[in-house]
Each structure stands twice: as structure tokens, then as C-alpha cells.
Amino acid sequence: MARRKIEGLRTIVTGASSGMGRQIACELAKQGARLIVTARRAERLEELLAELRTLDADAVAVVGDVVDAATRTALVETARREFGGLDALVNNAGIGAIGPFSDADEDRLRRVMEVNFFAPVELIRLAVPLLRQGNRPIIANVSSVLGHRAVANKSEYCASKFALHGFSDALRCELAGDGIDVLLVSPSTTSSEFFDRVIDKRDDSNAQLPHAMSPRVVAQKTVQAMRRGQHEVILSAGGKALVWLDRLCPPLMNRILARFR
């Protein structure tokens, strides 16, 4: 677990066009990081670059979908070409799905797993050689409290975040000898465009948003955890309560959550 300065940290941030990703990029920029930001929406990335320039940030945008191998390759090659290396990778891009598993099809499961698990894992595979040469390198995987405790009607999303959680724990052990930290970030519900892009969204899927965390708070806590070299951070009191109650008494948590199907 290595403490690090954010100033000069050569960093890739995925899913940076809105929400948590945008705020994480801005928070890193405020603290002097050098950034490669990526997302699918070119116009949003241009808006982000304009904002980052007001913060005097050294920033480059790569437009593309992290599901595409070409985009992942372009990100790593851009870090090599523009910054001469890579110190941090923030895997933030994600997608959700809401609705009973039995009512959905295979495509929904595969899309969620591609975006939330396979894309970040394969980006890590490409980035590790550069990170090994980096300055106090770190991989930050943005997961969810639902990667600790699953709930009804979000089965595919929970599965993808459980997979990312397990992978992060294993990778942390594998890369310890290389001096590469692996941070797992577990937010609770966050006020962002995430719920506008979920697959098979129900009409009531935004009902919890009045109690959602601010993306800016998520970003501040994420960057703080990166700076401190933490291995895992659960960002809300409610999220911590959910996780610890489940660990202490899983049958009770099963009964409670069964009422909210």
C-alpha cells in the first residue's frame, strides 16, 4: 500500500463524459494529474477537455467504446506516446440493467458483463506493462456496494460487480510484487446519468435518487483513496451498513431484501 502524490500522475479515466467519471477527472486535474479521458460521446469529451483546460490540466481525449479492443489499445498507446508512460488507470465506465432475470434475454447479460467486467479487465491486461514502469502505479476499479451484497432485479449488474470485486482482490495479490496497488471503489447509488442508460429500465428505477450521493463527493473520496494507497473504500454510511449487516447475519439480510423485489 503506497501513498502517492496526484501531481504529475499520468492517468487514464474511462467513462469520463459524465457523472462520476467526469468528476473524477476534474478532481484529479485540480490536484495536478496528467489525464487521458475516454468515452463514446465526442461532444461531451470536448466539453470536458475545455473544463480541464481551465484547471491548467495536461489532458488528452480518446473517443471510443472501451468494449472495443481498438479503443483500449489506443488508450495505452496514447499514454505511451503523449506522456511517456502510465501511473494510474481508473476503470469507471459502466452500464446497468434493471428487471427480473427470468424476463430478460442473453443479450442483456452479455452487454452488462462486456462493459462492466471484460472491458476493464482487458484494459488492465494491456496497461500492466506500462504500469510496471510507472511511478507508484495504481489501478482503481469503480465497482459498487452491489458487488458486496446482491439485490433483486439487478442480477446481471450485481454479477458483473461481484466479478470485478473478486478479480480486483486476486489481481492485488498478483501485482503486489510489482508495486502496483489495486483499489476497489464501492459507491452506493449516485446521482448521475447512469439511470438514464440502464437496460430495460422500469418506471420506478429512479425512486432512490433523492438519497443518492453526489458524483463530486464520490470523486473526492476516490482520489483521496488513491492518494492514500487504500485497497478498498465503501463510500457511504448506508453502503457500509449493508455490507456489514450482510456479513454479520446473511439470513436476516436475505429476509429484509426479499421484501423489496
C-alpha positions as CSV (number, residue, x, y, z in Angstrom):
1,M,0.0,0.0,0.0
2,A,1.8,3.1,-1.3
3,R,1.0,6.7,-0.6
4,R,1.3,8.8,-3.7
5,K,1.2,12.4,-5.0
6,I,-1.5,13.1,-7.5
7,E,0.5,15.9,-9.1
8,G,2.0,14.6,-12.3
9,L,0.2,11.3,-12.1
10,R,-0.2,10.0,-15.6
11,T,-3.8,8.7,-15.6
12,I,-6.4,7.1,-17.8
13,V,-10.0,7.6,-16.8
14,T,-12.7,5.7,-18.6
15,G,-16.4,6.7,-18.8
16,A,-15.3,10.3,-18.3
17,S,-18.0,12.1,-20.3
18,S,-20.4,12.5,-17.4
19,G,-21.2,11.6,-13.7
20,M,-18.5,10.0,-11.6
21,G,-16.0,9.7,-14.4
22,R,-16.2,13.4,-15.3
23,Q,-15.9,14.4,-11.7
24,I,-13.0,12.0,-11.0
25,A,-11.2,13.5,-14.0
26,C,-11.8,17.1,-12.7
27,E,-10.7,16.2,-9.2
28,L,-7.5,14.6,-10.5
29,A,-6.9,17.7,-12.6
30,K,-7.3,20.0,-9.7
31,Q,-4.5,18.1,-8.0
32,G,-2.2,18.2,-10.9
33,A,-2.7,14.8,-12.6
34,R,-2.0,14.4,-16.4
35,L,-5.0,12.9,-18.0
36,I,-6.2,10.7,-20.8
37,V,-10.0,10.7,-20.7
38,T,-12.2,8.5,-22.8
39,A,-15.9,7.9,-23.5
40,R,-18.1,7.3,-26.5
41,R,-19.6,10.8,-26.9
42,A,-17.1,13.1,-28.6
43,E,-19.0,16.3,-27.9
44,R,-19.1,15.5,-24.1
45,L,-15.4,14.8,-24.2
46,E,-14.7,18.2,-25.9
47,E,-16.7,19.9,-23.1
48,L,-14.7,18.0,-20.5
49,L,-11.4,19.0,-22.2
50,A,-12.5,22.6,-22.1
51,E,-13.2,22.4,-18.4
52,L,-9.9,20.6,-17.7
53,R,-8.0,23.4,-19.6
54,T,-9.5,25.9,-17.2
55,L,-7.8,23.9,-14.5
56,D,-4.5,24.1,-16.4
57,A,-4.6,20.3,-16.8
58,D,-2.5,18.4,-19.3
59,A,-5.2,16.3,-20.8
60,V,-5.9,14.3,-24.0
61,A,-9.2,12.7,-25.1
62,V,-9.7,9.4,-26.9
63,V,-13.2,8.9,-28.3
64,G,-14.4,5.3,-28.3
65,D,-16.1,2.5,-26.5
66,V,-13.9,0.6,-24.1
67,V,-15.7,-2.6,-25.2
68,D,-13.8,-2.3,-28.5
69,A,-10.3,-3.6,-28.4
70,A,-9.1,-0.8,-30.7
71,T,-10.2,1.8,-28.2
72,R,-8.3,0.0,-25.4
73,T,-5.2,-0.2,-27.5
74,A,-5.5,3.5,-28.4
75,L,-5.7,4.5,-24.7
76,V,-2.5,2.6,-23.8
77,E,-0.6,3.8,-26.9
78,T,-1.7,7.4,-26.2
79,A,-0.3,7.2,-22.7
80,R,3.0,5.9,-24.1
81,R,3.1,8.5,-26.9
82,E,1.9,11.6,-25.1
83,F,3.1,11.0,-21.5
84,G,5.9,8.5,-21.9
85,G,4.2,6.0,-19.6
86,L,1.3,5.4,-17.2
87,D,1.0,5.7,-13.4
88,A,-2.8,5.2,-12.9
89,L,-5.8,3.6,-14.5
90,V,-9.3,4.4,-13.3
91,N,-11.8,1.9,-14.7
92,N,-15.1,3.9,-14.3
93,A,-17.1,3.1,-17.4
94,G,-20.2,1.0,-16.6
95,I,-23.7,0.2,-17.5
96,G,-26.7,-1.1,-15.5
97,A,-29.7,-3.4,-16.1
98,I,-33.0,-3.5,-14.1
99,G,-35.6,-6.1,-14.2
100,P,-36.2,-9.8,-13.3
101,F,-33.5,-12.1,-14.7
102,S,-36.2,-14.6,-15.9
103,D,-37.8,-11.9,-18.1
104,A,-34.6,-10.9,-19.9
105,D,-32.5,-12.4,-22.6
106,E,-28.9,-13.4,-23.1
107,D,-28.0,-10.2,-24.8
108,R,-28.7,-8.1,-21.6
109,L,-26.4,-10.3,-19.6
110,R,-23.6,-10.3,-22.2
111,R,-23.8,-6.5,-22.7
112,V,-23.5,-5.8,-18.9
113,M,-20.6,-8.2,-18.5
114,E,-18.8,-6.9,-21.5
115,V,-18.9,-3.3,-20.3
116,N,-18.6,-3.8,-16.5
117,F,-16.1,-6.7,-16.4
118,F,-14.5,-7.8,-19.6
119,A,-13.6,-4.3,-20.9
120,P,-11.9,-3.1,-17.7
121,V,-10.1,-6.5,-17.3
122,E,-8.7,-6.4,-20.8
123,L,-7.7,-2.8,-20.5
124,I,-5.8,-3.7,-17.3
125,R,-4.0,-6.5,-19.2
126,L,-2.8,-4.0,-21.8
127,A,-1.9,-1.4,-19.3
128,V,0.1,-3.6,-16.8
129,P,3.4,-3.5,-18.8
130,L,3.3,0.4,-18.7
131,L,2.2,0.5,-15.1
132,R,5.1,-1.7,-14.1
133,Q,7.4,1.1,-15.2
134,G,5.2,3.8,-13.6
135,N,5.7,5.9,-10.6
136,R,3.9,4.4,-7.6
137,P,1.3,2.9,-10.0
138,I,-2.3,2.1,-9.1
139,I,-5.4,0.6,-10.7
140,A,-8.7,1.9,-9.4
141,N,-11.7,-0.2,-10.3
142,V,-15.0,1.5,-9.7
143,S,-17.4,-1.2,-8.6
144,S,-20.5,-0.9,-6.3
145,V,-21.8,-1.9,-2.9
146,L,-23.8,-4.3,-5.0
147,G,-20.5,-6.1,-5.7
148,H,-20.6,-7.0,-2.0
149,R,-24.3,-7.7,-1.5
150,A,-26.6,-8.5,-4.4
151,V,-30.3,-7.4,-4.6
152,A,-33.3,-8.4,-6.6
153,N,-33.9,-7.2,-10.2
154,K,-30.3,-6.2,-10.7
155,S,-28.9,-9.7,-11.1
156,E,-26.7,-9.1,-14.1
157,Y,-25.3,-5.8,-12.7
158,C,-24.6,-7.4,-9.4
159,A,-22.9,-10.4,-11.1
160,S,-20.6,-8.0,-13.0
161,K,-19.6,-6.1,-9.9
162,F,-19.1,-9.3,-7.9
163,A,-16.8,-10.4,-10.7
164,L,-14.9,-7.1,-10.7
165,H,-14.6,-7.3,-6.9
166,G,-13.1,-10.9,-7.0
167,F,-10.8,-10.0,-9.8
168,S,-9.5,-6.9,-8.0
169,D,-8.7,-8.9,-4.9
170,A,-6.9,-11.6,-6.9
171,L,-5.0,-9.0,-9.0
172,R,-3.9,-7.1,-5.9
173,C,-2.1,-10.2,-4.7
174,E,-0.6,-10.9,-8.1
175,L,0.7,-7.4,-8.7
176,A,2.0,-6.7,-5.1
177,G,5.5,-7.8,-6.1
178,D,5.4,-5.2,-9.0
179,G,4.5,-2.4,-6.6
180,I,1.1,-1.8,-8.4
181,D,-1.7,-1.0,-6.0
182,V,-5.3,-2.1,-6.8
183,L,-8.1,0.0,-5.3
184,L,-11.7,-1.2,-5.3
185,V,-14.2,1.7,-5.1
186,S,-17.7,0.8,-4.0
187,P,-20.2,3.7,-4.2
188,S,-23.8,3.4,-3.4
189,T,-26.5,5.0,-5.6
190,T,-25.0,8.1,-7.2
191,S,-26.9,11.0,-8.8
192,S,-25.8,10.8,-12.4
193,E,-26.9,9.8,-15.9
194,F,-26.3,6.1,-15.0
195,F,-30.1,5.5,-14.6
196,D,-30.8,7.1,-17.9
197,R,-28.7,4.5,-19.7
198,V,-29.7,1.3,-17.9
199,I,-31.1,-1.6,-20.0
200,D,-34.8,-2.4,-19.5
201,K,-35.3,0.4,-17.0
202,R,-38.5,0.3,-15.1
203,D,-40.6,3.5,-14.5
204,D,-39.7,3.4,-10.8
205,S,-36.0,2.8,-11.2
206,N,-35.1,6.4,-10.2
207,A,-37.1,6.3,-7.0
208,Q,-34.0,6.2,-4.8
209,L,-32.2,9.2,-6.4
210,P,-33.3,11.8,-3.7
211,H,-30.9,10.0,-1.3
212,A,-28.1,9.5,-3.9
213,M,-24.5,10.5,-3.4
214,S,-23.1,13.4,-5.3
215,P,-20.7,12.5,-8.1
216,R,-18.4,15.2,-6.8
217,V,-18.3,13.6,-3.3
218,V,-17.6,10.2,-4.9
219,A,-14.7,11.7,-6.9
220,Q,-13.2,13.4,-3.9
221,K,-13.3,10.2,-1.8
222,T,-12.0,8.1,-4.7
223,V,-9.0,10.4,-5.3
224,Q,-8.3,10.6,-1.6
225,A,-8.2,6.8,-1.5
226,M,-5.8,6.7,-4.5
227,R,-3.6,9.2,-2.7
228,R,-3.6,7.2,0.5
229,G,-3.0,3.9,-1.3
230,Q,-6.1,2.3,0.1
231,H,-7.1,-1.2,-1.2
232,E,-10.8,-0.8,-0.8
233,V,-13.2,2.0,0.0
234,I,-17.0,1.8,0.6
235,L,-18.2,5.4,0.1
236,S,-21.4,5.8,2.1
237,A,-22.6,5.0,5.6
238,G,-25.6,3.2,4.1
239,G,-23.3,1.1,1.9
240,K,-21.2,0.2,4.9
241,A,-24.2,-0.8,6.9
242,L,-25.5,-3.0,4.1
243,V,-22.1,-4.8,3.8
244,W,-21.5,-5.3,7.5
245,L,-25.1,-6.5,8.3
246,D,-24.8,-9.0,5.5
247,R,-21.5,-10.2,6.8
248,L,-22.8,-10.5,10.4
249,C,-26.2,-12.1,9.6
250,P,-26.8,-13.1,6.0
251,P,-30.2,-14.8,6.7
252,L,-31.5,-11.6,8.2
253,M,-30.3,-9.5,5.2
254,N,-31.9,-12.1,2.9
255,R,-35.3,-11.6,4.6
256,I,-35.0,-7.9,4.5
257,L,-34.1,-7.6,0.8
258,A,-36.7,-10.2,-0.2
259,R,-39.3,-7.6,0.7
260,F,-38.0,-5.1,-1.9
261,R,-38.3,-7.2,-5.0
